[in-house]
Amino acid sequence: MALKRGSSGARLQRNGSGWCRVPFVILLFFAVFAPLLFLIGRSIHTTTTIDPNRIQTVANVQNIDWRERLAMQHVKSIFSKEVIDTITASMDDMGPWSLDFARKNSLSSSWKFLELEKSDENNSTTVTEPNRITANIDRETPQVKPEIVVTDDNAQFLDTPEKLARRKLREKRRKKRAAELVHQDDEAIIKLENAAIEHSKAVDSSVLGKYSIWRRENENENSDSTVRLMRDQMIMGKVYASIAKMKNKLDLYQELLARLKESQRTLGEANVDADLSRSVHEEIKAMGQVLSKVREQLYDCKLVTQKLRAMLQSADEQVRSLKKQSTFLSQLAAKTVPNGIHCLSMRSTIGYYLLSPEKRKFPRSENLENPNLYHYALFSDNVLAASVVVNSTIMNAKEPEKHVFHLVTDKLNYGAMNMWFLLNPPGKATIHVENVDDFKWLNSTYCPVLRQLESASMKEYYFKAAHPATLSSGSSNLKYRNPKYLSMLNHLRFYLPQVYPKLDKILFLDDDIVVQKDLTGLWSVDLHGKVNGAVETCGKSFHRFDKYLNFSNPHIARNFDPNACGWAYGMNIFDLKEWKNKDITGIYHKWQNMNENRELWKLGTLPPGLITFYRLTHPLNKSWHVLGLGYNPTIDRGDIDKAAVIHYNGNMKPWLELAMTKYRSYWTKYIKFDHPYISSCNLRE
């Protein structure tokens, strides 16, 4: 086989010199002669096929393109007259196929026709063969004489009946397609309008300047671009001023200081471009010129980088310090009592002690121990907050006469709480106010918290934290050093059976909640033998036991699951019978005694509550209790509106100035601002 392949290869090599001239001739023909033939044929066709009796033309041989005349001169010397006549005869059927003709005439239309056919096939029509289309056109189109169309190239183009039919078909399809597009545009406009209407429902009109339903679409995304440019210029100005002073360029240093002063005056406290004055662009231009001049004289990449890094580190330290100060001040604000509420408490107290003993009693006292009614426990020293809880509960109750409120307050606010509800009784509901200091059984011998508060270490922990050397140092764990944790009103929730020995069930409410629906359904919830019914607060990785308890302590690690779900105080249904059977108060005392040195948890009531009711809490549906209105600005309004109880847990209480405005109206609508006591104390919406 190898020998055969070799011999055949030798044969090819020998014969190659004989027939290799053929490709060369073909290549020469297509490269040189074919274009010349095309141009000659075009010119001959133009000069010989135009019949003056059939059409009128203005062009003649003198107007032929100079390239064609040049080609004619060269080719006539090469080809004979017979060859030229043959080319002319073959071109009669082709017509003038120049580039100009293809551009100026309907070749593009034929391509559009093919595209329309493809689009129609993709939409609704079936594939039709070209011959069948032509046959249908022949049958449906009346026979007309061909029309002659004169082009710019002085050539003729005949419109056959088939072409006329195709043209009409294309026009119909164009009109149909245009109608479809208009219809689609109308539908799109309707959809946009509907979307805008839906979007407008979610617009928070409480923010000034945001009334337009198109505000997100039309809002300028770079509304602070000029402000940021000025700040960037000032940063670079400070960098170069430092470098100029370092290099003893005092003239540049003084010039930079002057420009920085002017930029700061122009910028002021503006955060968006709209707040800037009209002279801002001149100031930017002037600052840019100074920076350009300084950069030419003082630019040093390494030195500029060092200065910028130092400024960044300094700014970072300032931010950390300001965060600590902000935390301290927010905690401090959360502990304060506004002047209006203090005024209300004082006025109510004076009014109460001016009453005769007979007028200090509430009606329907026989309902206080009736286990068949709906009983609420509310422990508070805030008169206005307690009034909102009671008012919102009664206004949304289906049978107000069956609701009984047990209020416990401290000695300071006892008179004010009584006077307020004597002046503003909760309709047909029953109410009773008690003083926590009257519970003689609640003493340091029985209660571990009271005993621990007598120790020197606890007093130092609490009261020295109230007088920190600096704001930032005082912010450490200030949340847990709040004096409210010292108040027995806060710890009284662990003694409910002792306070109300004849009741079977009671609903505990915090004073920073608002009731929005009837709550009687909670008394019929099956707790499945558990003591506490509460809404769980844990998500994927937060509000679990390891956030509140010290799991490095062996007592905690052995007895509790760090991933156990936390739950919320604020609205809890307690089964007091099961409470007594399981000795919940005894469990609380046990763990409270173990935490004397605060090794198990920080101070507060939620951590001991999680421990005390561990595996004894039944989760309620989340719609019963929505939390976070005192710290979370992103709560969905739909969840708030559906909730039976909303809770302002956090520092931003609704009665404080630092409350979130978007949530405050849920609370203020249950206050009678026209009441004489409230109006005289300057309490306003």
C-alpha positions in Angstrom: 0.0 0.0 0.0 2.9 2.3 0.8 4.4 1.7 -2.6 1.1 2.4 -4.3 0.6 5.7 -2.4 4.1 6.7 -3.3 3.6 5.9 -7.0 0.4 7.8 -7.2 1.9 10.8 -5.5 4.7 10.7 -8.0 2.2 10.7 -10.7 0.4 13.7 -9.4 3.7 15.5 -9.0 4.6 14.8 -12.6 1.3 15.8 -14.0 1.0 18.9 -11.9 3.0 21.0 -14.3 0.6 20.0 -17.0 -2.7 21.2 -15.6 -1.8 23.8 -13.0 -2.4 26.5 -15.6 -6.1 26.0 -15.5 -6.7 27.4 -12.0 -4.5 30.4 -12.9 -6.7 31.2 -15.9 -9.9 30.9 -13.8 -8.5 33.1 -11.1 -7.4 35.7 -13.7 -10.9 35.7 -15.2 -12.8 36.3 -11.9 -10.3 38.8 -10.6 -9.9 41.0 -13.7 -12.2 40.2 -16.6 -15.5 39.5 -14.7 -15.7 42.9 -13.2 -14.9 44.5 -16.5 -17.5 42.5 -18.2 -20.1 43.5 -15.6 -19.3 47.2 -16.0 -19.3 46.9 -19.8 -22.5 45.1 -19.9 -24.1 47.6 -17.6 -23.0 50.5 -19.8 -24.0 48.8 -23.0 -27.3 47.9 -21.5 -27.9 51.5 -20.5 -27.0 52.8 -23.8 -28.7 50.2 -26.0 -31.9 49.0 -24.3 -33.6 52.2 -23.5 -36.5 52.7 -26.0 -37.4 56.4 -26.3 -40.8 55.4 -27.7 -41.8 53.6 -24.4 -40.4 56.0 -21.7 -39.0 59.4 -21.5 -35.5 59.7 -20.2 -33.1 62.6 -19.7 -29.9 60.6 -19.4 -27.7 59.7 -22.4 -24.4 58.2 -23.0 -22.6 61.4 -22.0 -24.0 61.1 -18.5 -22.7 57.6 -17.9 -20.5 57.4 -14.9 -16.8 58.2 -15.6 -15.7 54.8 -14.3 -17.9 53.1 -16.8 -16.6 55.2 -19.7 -13.0 54.4 -18.6 -13.8 50.7 -18.5 -15.4 50.9 -21.9 -12.3 52.5 -23.4 -10.0 49.7 -22.0 -12.3 46.8 -22.7 -13.2 47.7 -26.3 -9.6 47.3 -27.3 -9.5 43.8 -25.8 -12.9 42.2 -26.9 -14.4 42.0 -30.3 -17.8 43.4 -31.3 -19.4 39.8 -31.2 -18.3 39.4 -27.6 -19.8 42.7 -26.6 -23.1 41.9 -28.3 -23.3 38.6 -26.5 -22.8 40.3 -23.1 -25.4 42.9 -24.0 -27.9 40.2 -24.9 -27.3 38.3 -21.6 -27.8 41.6 -19.6 -31.2 42.3 -21.1 -32.8 39.8 -18.7 -30.9 40.9 -15.7 -31.6 44.6 -15.6 -29.3 47.3 -14.1 -27.7 45.5 -11.1 -25.5 48.3 -9.9 -25.0 49.1 -6.3 -26.8 52.4 -6.7 -29.7 50.6 -8.3 -29.9 48.1 -5.4 -29.8 50.9 -2.9 -32.3 53.2 -4.6 -34.9 50.7 -5.7 -37.0 48.1 -4.0 -34.5 45.4 -3.3 -34.6 46.3 0.4 -38.4 46.1 0.2 -38.1 42.5 -1.0 -36.0 41.7 2.0 -38.5 43.4 4.2 -41.2 41.3 2.6 -39.3 38.1 3.5 -38.9 39.4 7.1 -42.6 40.1 7.3 -43.3 36.6 6.1 -41.0 35.2 8.7 -42.6 37.3 11.5 -46.1 36.3 10.4 -45.1 32.7 10.4 -43.8 33.0 13.9 -46.9 34.7 15.1 -49.9 33.0 13.7 -49.6 31.9 10.1 -48.3 28.6 8.7 -45.4 28.2 6.4 -46.4 28.6 2.8 -44.3 27.6 -0.2 -43.3 30.4 -2.6 -44.9 28.7 -5.5 -48.2 28.4 -3.7 -48.1 32.0 -2.7 -47.5 33.0 -6.4 -50.3 30.8 -7.6 -52.7 32.3 -5.1 -51.7 35.8 -6.1 -52.2 34.9 -9.7 -55.7 33.7 -9.0 -56.7 36.6 -6.7 -55.0 39.5 -8.5 -56.6 40.9 -11.7 -54.4 40.9 -14.8 -52.9 44.3 -15.4 -50.4 45.5 -17.8 -46.9 46.0 -16.5 -46.0 49.5 -15.4 -42.7 51.0 -16.2 -40.8 52.8 -13.4 -38.0 55.2 -14.2 -35.1 55.1 -11.7 -32.3 57.6 -11.0 -29.9 55.3 -13.0 -32.0 55.9 -16.1 -32.9 52.3 -16.2 -36.3 50.7 -16.5 -38.0 48.4 -14.0 -41.2 46.6 -14.9 -43.9 46.0 -12.2 -45.4 42.7 -13.0 -48.9 41.6 -11.6 -47.1 39.4 -9.1 -45.0 42.3 -7.8 -48.1 44.5 -7.5 -49.9 41.8 -5.5 -46.9 41.4 -3.2 -46.8 45.1 -2.7 -50.4 45.2 -1.7 -49.9 42.3 0.6 -47.0 44.0 2.2 -49.0 47.1 2.8 -51.8 45.1 4.4 -49.4 43.4 6.6 -47.7 46.7 7.6 -51.1 48.1 8.5 -52.0 45.1 10.5 -48.7 45.1 12.3 -49.0 48.8 13.1 -52.5 48.2 14.5 -51.2 45.4 16.7 -48.4 47.7 18.0 -50.8 50.5 18.8 -53.0 48.0 20.7 -50.0 46.7 22.6 -49.0 50.3 23.4 -52.5 51.0 24.8 -52.3 47.9 27.0 -48.9 48.9 28.2 -50.2 52.4 29.1 -53.1 50.9 31.0 -50.8 48.6 32.9 -48.5 51.5 33.8 -51.4 53.5 35.1 -52.7 50.6 37.2 -49.2 50.1 38.6 -48.9 53.8 39.4 -52.2 53.7 41.3 -51.1 50.7 43.3 -47.8 52.4 44.0 -49.5 55.5 45.1 -51.3 53.6 47.9 -47.9 52.8 49.5 -46.6 56.3 49.3 -45.8 57.7 52.7 -47.2 61.1 52.4 -45.9 62.1 55.8 -42.6 62.9 54.3 -42.5 66.4 52.8 -41.8 66.6 49.1 -42.8 63.0 48.4 -46.4 63.4 47.3 -45.9 62.5 43.7 -46.7 58.9 42.8 -43.8 59.0 40.4 -41.4 60.2 43.0 -39.1 57.2 42.7 -38.9 57.4 39.0 -38.4 61.1 38.8 -36.3 61.4 41.9 -32.8 62.7 41.2 -30.4 59.9 42.2 -27.5 62.4 42.3 -29.3 65.1 44.3 -26.3 65.5 46.6 -23.6 65.3 43.9 -22.5 68.9 44.3 -22.4 68.6 48.1 -20.2 65.5 47.8 -17.9 67.3 45.4 -17.5 70.2 47.8 -16.7 67.8 50.7 -14.2 66.0 48.5 -12.5 69.3 47.7 -12.4 70.3 51.3 -10.8 66.9 52.2 -8.1 67.4 49.6 -7.7 71.0 50.7 -7.0 69.9 54.3 -4.5 67.4 53.0 -2.6 69.9 50.9 -2.8 72.5 53.7 -1.0 70.1 56.0 1.6 69.3 53.4 2.1 73.0 52.6 2.7 73.8 56.3 5.1 70.9 56.6 7.1 72.1 53.6 7.0 75.7 54.8 4.9 76.9 51.8 3.1 79.5 54.0 1.6 81.4 51.1 -0.1 78.3 49.7 -1.1 77.3 53.3 -2.8 80.6 53.9 -4.6 80.5 50.5 -5.9 77.0 51.2 -7.1 78.0 54.7 -9.0 81.0 53.2 -10.6 78.8 50.5 -11.5 76.1 53.1 -13.2 78.7 55.2 -15.2 80.0 52.2 -16.2 76.5 51.2 -17.3 75.7 54.7 -19.4 78.8 54.8 -21.0 78.0 51.5 -21.7 74.4 52.4 -23.0 75.1 55.9 -25.2 72.2 57.0 -26.5 71.3 53.6 -27.0 67.6 52.8 -28.5 67.9 49.4 -27.9 70.3 46.4 -31.2 72.1 46.9 -29.9 73.5 50.2 -26.9 75.2 48.7 -26.7 78.8 47.8 -26.4 80.2 44.2 -22.8 81.0 44.6 -21.8 77.4 45.1 -20.5 76.9 41.5 -18.2 79.9 41.7 -16.9 78.6 45.0 -16.3 75.1 43.5 -14.5 76.7 40.6 -12.3 78.8 42.8 -11.4 75.9 45.1 -10.6 73.8 42.1 -8.2 76.4 40.7 -6.4 76.6 44.1 -6.2 72.8 44.3 -4.8 72.6 40.8 -2.1 75.1 41.5 -1.2 73.5 44.8 -1.1 70.0 43.3 1.4 71.1 40.7 3.8 72.4 43.4 3.2 70.0 46.3 1.9 66.7 44.9 3.7 63.7 46.5 1.7 60.4 46.1 3.2 58.7 49.2 2.8 61.8 51.4 -0.8 62.3 50.2 -1.6 58.7 50.9 -0.2 58.9 54.4 -2.3 62.0 55.2 -5.5 60.5 53.9 -4.9 57.3 55.9 -4.3 59.4 59.0 -7.5 61.3 58.4 -9.5 58.1 57.9 -8.2 56.6 61.1 -9.1 59.8 63.0 -12.6 59.9 61.5 -13.1 56.2 62.4 -12.2 56.9 66.0 -14.5 59.8 66.1 -17.4 57.7 64.7 -16.8 55.0 67.4 -16.8 57.7 70.1 -19.9 59.4 68.8 -21.7 56.0 68.6 -21.0 55.4 72.3 -22.2 58.9 73.2 -25.3 58.4 71.1 -26.0 55.1 72.9 -25.6 56.7 76.3 -27.8 59.7 75.4 -30.5 57.5 73.9 -30.5 55.3 77.1 -30.6 58.5 79.2 -33.5 59.9 77.2 -35.4 56.6 77.5 -35.1 56.8 81.3 -36.4 60.4 81.6 -40.0 61.4 82.2 -41.2 64.3 79.9 -42.3 67.4 81.6 -45.9 67.0 80.3 -46.3 63.6 81.8 -44.7 64.7 85.1 -47.1 67.7 85.1 -50.1 65.4 84.5 -49.0 63.1 87.3 -48.6 66.0 89.8 -51.9 67.6 88.8 -53.7 64.3 89.1 -52.1 63.6 92.5 -53.2 67.0 93.9 -56.7 66.4 92.7 -56.9 63.0 94.2 -55.9 64.0 97.7 -58.4 66.9 97.6 -61.2 64.3 97.2 -63.1 63.0 100.1 -62.5 59.3 101.0 -66.0 58.4 99.7 -65.3 59.7 96.2 -62.0 57.8 95.9 -63.7 54.4 95.4 -64.2 52.7 92.0 -67.6 51.1 91.2 -68.2 47.3 90.5 -65.6 46.1 93.0 -67.4 42.8 93.2 -66.0 41.8 89.8 -62.4 41.9 91.0 -62.3 38.3 92.0 -64.8 36.8 89.6 -62.9 34.1 87.7 -65.5 34.1 84.9 -64.5 37.6 83.7 -61.5 38.7 81.6 -58.8 39.9 83.9 -55.8 42.1 83.0 -52.6 42.8 85.0 -51.0 46.2 84.3 -48.0 47.4 86.3 -47.0 51.0 85.5 -45.8 54.3 86.9 -46.8 56.2 83.8 -50.3 57.6 84.0 -50.6 58.5 80.3 -49.2 55.2 79.1 -51.6 53.2 81.4 -54.6 55.2 80.1 -53.7 54.3 76.5 -53.6 50.6 77.3 -56.9 50.7 79.1 -58.7 52.9 76.6 -57.5 50.9 73.5 -58.5 47.6 75.2 -62.0 48.8 76.0 -62.6 50.6 72.7 -61.8 47.4 70.8 -63.6 45.0 73.2 -66.9 43.3 72.1 -68.2 43.1 75.7 -66.5 45.8 77.8 -68.6 45.0 80.8 -66.7 41.7 81.2 -63.3 43.2 81.4 -61.5 43.8 84.6 -58.2 45.8 84.9 -55.9 45.3 87.9 -53.4 48.3 88.0 -50.4 48.3 90.3 -48.2 51.4 90.6 -45.8 52.9 93.1 -46.4 55.2 96.0 -45.4 58.3 94.0 -48.0 57.7 91.3 -50.7 56.0 93.3 -52.8 59.1 93.7 -52.4 60.2 90.1 -53.4 56.8 88.7 -56.5 56.7 90.9 -57.5 60.3 90.0 -57.1 59.8 86.3 -59.4 56.8 86.1 -61.9 58.3 88.5 -62.1 61.3 86.1 -62.0 59.0 83.0 -63.7 55.7 83.9 -63.3 52.9 81.3 -67.0 52.7 80.4 -68.7 49.6 81.8 -65.4 47.9 82.5 -64.1 47.4 86.0 -60.8 49.0 87.2 -58.8 48.8 90.4 -55.6 50.5 91.4 -53.2 49.2 94.0 -49.9 50.4 95.6 -47.0 48.0 95.3 -45.7 49.2 98.7 -48.9 47.9 100.3 -47.8 44.3 99.5 -46.2 43.6 102.9 -45.3 40.0 101.9 -43.0 41.4 99.2 -39.9 42.0 101.3 -36.2 41.2 101.2 -36.7 38.0 103.2 -39.0 36.6 100.6 -37.8 38.2 97.4 -34.2 37.6 96.3 -34.1 40.7 94.1 -34.8 43.0 97.1 -32.2 41.3 99.1 -29.6 41.6 96.4 -30.3 45.3 96.0 -29.2 45.8 99.6 -25.7 44.6 98.8 -22.9 47.2 98.4 -21.8 45.7 95.1 -25.2 46.0 93.5 -25.6 49.6 94.6 -22.1 50.4 93.2 -23.0 48.7 89.9 -26.2 50.7 89.5 -25.6 54.1 91.0 -22.0 54.7 89.9 -23.0 53.9 86.3 -25.4 56.9 86.5 -22.4 59.2 87.0 -19.7 58.2 84.4 -16.5 60.0 84.0 -17.2 60.4 80.2 -20.2 59.8 78.0 -18.6 57.0 76.1 -17.5 55.1 79.3 -21.0 55.4 80.7 -22.6 53.7 77.7 -21.2 50.3 78.6 -24.1 48.0 79.5 -26.2 51.0 80.4 -29.2 49.2 79.0 -29.0 46.8 81.9 -28.4 49.5 84.5 -31.7 51.2 83.9 -33.3 52.0 87.3 -36.6 50.4 86.0 -34.9 47.1 86.7 -34.6 48.1 90.3 -38.4 48.7 90.6 -40.5 46.0 92.0 -43.1 46.9 89.5 -40.9 45.2 87.0 -40.3 42.1 89.0 -43.9 41.8 90.2 -44.8 39.7 87.1 -43.2 36.7 88.8 -45.7 36.9 91.7 -49.0 36.9 89.9 -50.6 34.1 91.9 -49.6 35.8 95.1 -51.1 39.1 94.0 -54.3 37.5 92.6 -54.9 34.3 94.5 -58.5 33.7 93.4 -58.0 34.0 89.7 -57.4 31.1 87.3 -56.1 33.0 84.2 -54.8 36.5 83.7 -53.5 38.5 80.7 -50.4 40.5 81.5 -49.9 43.7 79.5 -46.9 46.1 79.5 -47.6 49.8 79.6 -45.9 50.5 76.2 -48.5 48.6 74.1 -51.6 49.5 72.2 -54.5 47.1 71.8 -56.1 47.1 68.4 -58.5 44.1 68.5 -60.7 42.2 70.9 -58.5 40.0 73.1 -61.1 37.7 74.7 -60.0 34.9 72.3 -56.8 34.5 74.3 -58.6 33.1 77.3 -59.9 30.2 75.1 -56.4 29.3 73.7 -55.4 25.8 74.7 -51.9 26.1 76.3 -51.5 22.3 76.4 -50.5 22.2 80.0 -48.1 25.1 79.7 -48.1 28.0 82.0 -47.2 30.9 79.7 -48.7 31.8 76.3 -46.5 34.2 74.4 -45.4 35.1 70.9 -41.9 33.8 69.9 -39.4 36.3 68.8 -36.5 34.2 67.4 -35.5 34.3 63.8 -32.7 32.4 62.0 -29.9 33.4 64.4 -31.2 36.1 66.8 -33.4 36.3 69.9 -32.4 32.9 71.1 -31.3 31.9 74.5 -27.6 32.4 73.8 -28.2 36.1 73.3 -29.6 36.5 76.9 -27.8 33.9 79.0 -24.1 33.2 79.8 -23.6 29.7 78.3 -20.0 29.7 79.5 -21.4 29.1 83.0 -21.8 25.4 83.6 -25.2 25.9 85.3 -26.6 27.5 82.2 -24.8 25.1 79.7 -26.2 22.0 81.5 -29.8 23.0 81.7 -30.6 25.0 78.6 -30.4 24.8 74.9 -28.5 27.8 73.4 -30.7 27.6 70.3 -34.0 27.6 72.2 -36.4 30.2 70.9 -36.9 33.4 72.9 -40.4 34.9 73.4 -41.7 38.3 74.3 -43.0 39.9 77.5 -45.6 42.5 76.9 -48.7 40.4 76.2 -48.8 37.1 78.0 -51.7 34.9 79.0 -50.8 33.0 82.2 -52.6 29.9 83.6 -52.3 30.6 87.3 -53.5 27.1 88.3 -50.6 25.5 86.4 -48.4 28.2 87.8 -49.1 27.1 91.3 -48.9 23.4 90.4 -45.4 23.8 88.9 -44.2 26.3 91.5 -43.1 28.9 89.0 -42.3 31.5 91.6 -40.0 29.0 93.4 -38.1 28.3 90.2 -37.6 32.0 89.7 -36.3 32.3 93.3 -33.8 29.5 92.7 -32.2 31.0 89.6 -32.3 34.5 91.0 -30.4 33.4 94.1 -27.8 31.8 91.8 -27.3 35.0 89.9 -26.4 37.2 92.8 -23.1 38.1 91.2 -24.7 38.5 87.7 -22.8 35.5 86.4 -25.8 33.9 84.7 -27.3 37.0 83.0 -27.3 40.7 83.1 -30.0 42.4 85.1 -33.5 42.6 83.7 -36.7 40.5 83.7 -36.6 38.8 80.3 -33.5 36.5 81.0 -35.0 35.1 84.3 -38.3 34.8 82.5 -36.8 32.7 79.8 -35.2 30.5 82.4 -38.3 30.3 84.6 -40.7 29.4 81.8 -38.3 27.2 79.9 -40.3 24.4 78.2 -43.4 25.8 79.9 -44.3 28.4 77.2 -46.9 27.8 74.5 -46.2 29.8 71.2 -49.1 32.1 70.2 -49.8 33.2 66.6 -47.6 36.1 65.7 -50.6 38.2 64.7 -51.5 38.5 68.4 -48.4 40.6 69.2 -46.2 42.6 66.9 -43.0 44.0 68.5 -40.3 46.5 67.6 -42.1 49.8 67.2 -39.7 51.4 69.6 -36.5 50.6 67.7 -37.3 49.0 64.2 -38.2 51.5 61.5 -38.9 48.8 58.9 -41.9 47.0 60.3 -44.5 46.2 57.6 -47.6 48.4 57.9 -49.7 45.4 57.0 -48.4 43.4 59.9 -49.1 46.4 62.2 -52.7 46.8 61.0 -53.4 43.0 61.4 -51.9 42.8 64.9 -54.1 42.5 67.9 -51.4 44.2 70.1 -48.5 46.4 69.0 -45.6 46.9 71.3 -43.2 49.9 71.5 -40.4 47.9 73.0 -37.1 49.7 72.8 -35.9 53.2 73.7 -38.2 55.2 71.3 -41.3 55.2 73.4 -44.3 56.9 71.9 -44.5 59.5 74.7 -40.9 60.6 74.1 -39.7 63.1 71.6 -37.3 60.6 70.1 -40.3 58.3 69.2 -40.6 57.3 65.5 -43.1 59.6 63.9 -44.5 56.9 61.5 -45.6 54.8 64.5 -46.7 57.4 66.9 -50.3 57.9 65.5 -51.2 54.4 66.5 -50.7 55.5 70.1 -51.9 59.1 70.2 -55.3 58.3 68.8 -56.3 56.9 72.2 -55.4 60.1 74.1 -58.0 62.8 74.7 -55.9 65.9 74.0 -58.8 68.2 74.8 -58.9 67.0 78.4 -58.2 69.9 80.8 -55.4 68.2 82.5 -53.7 67.2 79.3 -54.1 70.5 77.5 -52.9 72.5 80.6 -49.7 70.3 80.7 -49.0 71.1 77.0 -49.3 67.5 75.9 -49.9 67.7 72.1 -50.0 65.4 69.2 
